[in-house]
């Protein structure tokens, strides 16, 4: 099963412009922006934008409503699908979406 997780870009690495930190459910992860570009169409940083993250790469841009709906769906899935629940666990047993 392949799952992309919505995350919000919170910090852009100016020294390595293809990298950024994203937040999802209290967890912060470094992701690669190479597939979407570090800057938007107007040349502005993507900080604050929502992205779909899979295997450490931002795969696409999401609007906030779509991101929140996807996070809610993943939360609901984790309650009935053990594979999804296991995937969403982060270090120490905390849930990535909590």
N, C-alpha and C positions, 0 to 999 in steps of 0.2 A: 504494500500500500504506500502510495506517495501522498504526502500531505504538505501543503504550503501553509505557513502560519502568517497571518497579518501582523505586522509590527510597525511601530512608528519610528522614523529616523529622528534621533535626538542629538546626534553630534556627528559632524563631518570631519574627517582627518585631512587637514590642509596639506600635511606633508606627504600623505599617500591618498590622493583625491579619489581613488577608486574604492576606498574603505570608509565605512561609517559605523557608528554604534546605533543599534535599534533597541527599543524597549517593547517587551510583551509581557504582560502580567507581572510586572515587578522585576523581571529578569532582563539584563542588558547583555546583548551579544554583538560581536563584530560581524558585519556582513560586507560582501563585495558588491559594489554598485555597477560593475562593468557592463552588465546586461541592460541596464536602464539609463546609465549615464549619471554622473555625479551632479550635474546641473540640469535644470529644467529647460524648456524651450526658450525661455527669456534670459537664460544665463544665470539664474539664481540657484542658490544651494537648495537641496531637497529636504533640509532640516524641517521637521514638522509634518512632512508628507508620510502617508501610509504606503507600505510596500508588502508584497507577498513574498515571503522568504522560504526558500527550499534549499537544503544542503549548503547553507552559508552564502547563498546568492540571493539578491533582490531580483525576483523574476519579472515583476510588473508593478505598476503604480495602482493603488486603490484609493477610492474616496473614503472618507471616514465612515460614512453610513455602511458601505459595503464591508469595510474592515470589521466594524462592530457586529454586523450580522453574521459574518463568517466566524468570528470569535465565539459568538453565542451558539452557533451550530456545532462548533468543535467541542464546546463545553457540554452540550447536550449529548453529543456522540460519546464523549468520554464516560458518561454515566452508564451507557449500555454496551459499549465496545471496549473490551479490555486492551486491545491493541492500541486504540487511540488514547486511552487513559495512560498506558505505559509510555507512549510517545510524549505525552504532555508533561510527564514527571521531570523535574529538574533535580539537581544535586540535593541530597538530604531529604528527599521524598516530598519536597514542596511541589505544588502543582504550578506549571508555567503560566496558567491563566488566572491564578488567584491573586 
